[in-house]
Amino acid sequence: MSQPASTLASAPGPTDYETARLRMVDTQIRPVQVSDLRVLEAMRRLPRERFVGADRQAIAYMDQDVPLSGGRVLTEPRVIARLVQALVPHRGERALVVGAGTGYAACLLDALLVEVVALEQDEALAAQGQALLAELAPKVSYRVGPLAEGCADAGPYDMILIDGAVRAIPDALSGQLTAAGRIAGVLAVPGKVATAFLADAAPAGESAAGLRPRAQFDCATPLLPELAPAPAFRF
């Protein structure tokens, strides 16, 4: 008995990734108000299947987070597209990707002609990301170190993308922005729906952290384990 057409279409075969990329953009990215033609074109070209394990490549273009290792994921296509668009990247600007993982978001920003520093703490993911970016985006500077500390020696940055959800924006990151810098990511407050945010410099006295976060859209992006708060001690 032949499979239904919907089943065949949901998981592209190993040689159908180009079609899957086009379908992803047309059915997942454009319908959620992603109108930046540069982002759309970059996502049509970037081989997303290369950034996941061989056993996950068939689902690389589905509208979901794709598990990597160590509790990490390749962020859902529509979420990463909207976060990048919210940052409004300009050619020649400098960006830091926190939680770079295997490098997809860093590669996407590189395709937009942004100077990118990718920061990862998980050594196994970093090894994969360094190898991929050396091939696909050799201008990206890939660093290994604690995510909460950022990468001050390569800053300041015009934009910082946190590729994963956090409970709060790490304090160190705000100090690594230029005067007109901005940070995008996902804020996951316990008991509430996770919300993507864009934060920029707040007027003096408005925010103790020096940032003014603005909600963008709801999503279900998982927490970055490296930036999750330590469990509170209880008797």
Backbone hydrogen bonds, N-H to C=O, Kabsch-Sander energy under -0.5 kcal/mol:
donor,donor_aa,acceptor,acceptor_aa,energy
7,T,4,P,-0.5
8,L,4,P,-1.8
9,A,5,A,-2.0
10,S,6,S,-1.1
11,A,7,T,-0.8
16,D,13,G,-2.0
20,A,16,D,-1.9
21,R,17,Y,-2.5
22,L,18,E,-1.9
23,R,19,T,-2.5
24,M,20,A,-2.6
25,V,21,R,-2.1
26,D,22,L,-2.3
27,T,23,R,-2.7
28,Q,24,M,-2.2
29,I,24,M,-1.5
30,R,25,V,-2.8
32,V,29,I,-1.3
33,Q,30,R,-1.1
34,V,29,I,-1.1
35,S,33,Q,-1.0
37,L,35,S,-0.7
40,L,36,D,-2.2
41,E,37,L,-2.4
42,A,38,R,-2.3
43,M,39,V,-2.3
44,R,40,L,-1.3
45,R,41,E,-1.1
46,L,42,A,-2.4
48,R,46,L,-1.9
50,R,47,P,-2.1
51,F,48,R,-1.7
52,V,49,E,-1.0
56,R,53,G,-2.2
57,Q,53,G,-0.6
57,Q,54,A,-0.7
59,I,56,R,-1.7
60,A,57,Q,-1.3
62,M,59,I,-1.5
64,Q,62,M,-2.2
66,V,74,L,-2.1
68,L,72,R,-2.9
72,R,69,S,-1.4
74,L,66,V,-2.9
75,T,73,V,-0.7
79,V,76,E,-0.6
80,I,76,E,-2.1
81,A,77,P,-2.3
82,R,78,R,-1.8
83,L,79,V,-2.2
84,V,80,I,-2.3
85,Q,81,A,-2.3
86,A,82,R,-2.2
87,L,83,L,-1.3
88,V,84,V,-0.6
88,V,85,Q,-1.3
92,G,113,L,-2.9
93,E,90,H,-2.3
95,A,115,E,-3.2
96,L,159,M,-1.9
97,V,117,V,-2.7
98,V,96,L,-0.6
98,V,161,L,-2.7
99,G,97,V,-0.6
99,G,119,L,-1.9
100,A,97,V,-0.5
100,A,119,L,-2.6
103,G,100,A,-2.4
107,C,103,G,-2.5
108,L,104,Y,-2.3
109,L,105,A,-2.3
110,D,106,A,-2.2
111,A,107,C,-1.8
112,L,108,L,-0.6
112,L,109,L,-0.9
113,L,110,D,-1.9
114,V,109,L,-1.5
115,E,93,E,-3.0
116,V,114,V,-0.6
117,V,95,A,-2.6
118,A,141,S,-2.8
119,L,97,V,-3.0
120,E,143,R,-1.9
123,E,121,Q,-0.6
126,A,122,D,-2.6
127,A,123,E,-2.0
128,Q,124,A,-1.5
129,G,125,L,-3.0
130,Q,126,A,-3.0
131,A,127,A,-1.7
132,L,128,Q,-2.4
133,L,129,G,-2.8
134,A,130,Q,-1.8
135,E,131,A,-0.9
135,E,132,L,-0.6
136,L,132,L,-3.2
137,A,133,L,-1.8
140,V,137,A,-2.0
141,S,116,V,-2.4
142,Y,140,V,-0.7
143,R,118,A,-3.7
143,R,141,S,-0.6
145,G,120,E,-2.1
149,E,146,P,-0.9
150,G,147,L,-1.4
154,A,151,C,-1.3
155,G,152,A,-1.3
157,Y,176,Q,-2.8
158,D,94,R,-2.1
159,M,94,R,-1.6
160,I,182,R,-2.1
161,L,96,L,-2.8
162,I,160,I,-0.6
162,I,184,A,-2.9
163,D,98,V,-2.5
163,D,161,L,-0.8
164,G,162,I,-1.8
165,A,222,P,-2.4
166,V,186,V,-2.5
167,R,227,L,-0.5
173,L,170,P,-1.3
174,S,170,P,-0.7
174,S,171,D,-0.5
175,G,171,D,-0.8
176,Q,173,L,-1.9
177,L,174,S,-1.1
178,T,157,Y,-2.5
181,G,178,T,-2.0
182,R,158,D,-1.3
183,I,199,A,-2.9
184,A,160,I,-2.5
185,G,197,F,-1.7
186,V,164,G,-1.0
187,L,195,T,-3.0
188,A,166,V,-3.0
188,A,186,V,-0.6
189,V,187,L,-0.7
192,K,189,V,-2.3
195,T,187,L,-2.5
196,A,217,F,-3.3
197,F,185,G,-2.7
198,L,214,R,-2.0
199,A,183,I,-3.3
200,D,212,R,-1.2
201,A,181,G,-0.7
202,A,210,G,-1.4
206,E,203,P,-2.4
207,S,203,P,-0.6
210,G,207,S,-1.1
212,R,200,D,-3.1
214,R,198,L,-2.0
216,Q,196,A,-3.0
217,F,196,A,-0.7
219,C,194,A,-2.3
224,L,165,A,-2.8
227,L,224,L,-1.6
228,A,224,L,-0.5
228,A,225,P,-1.0
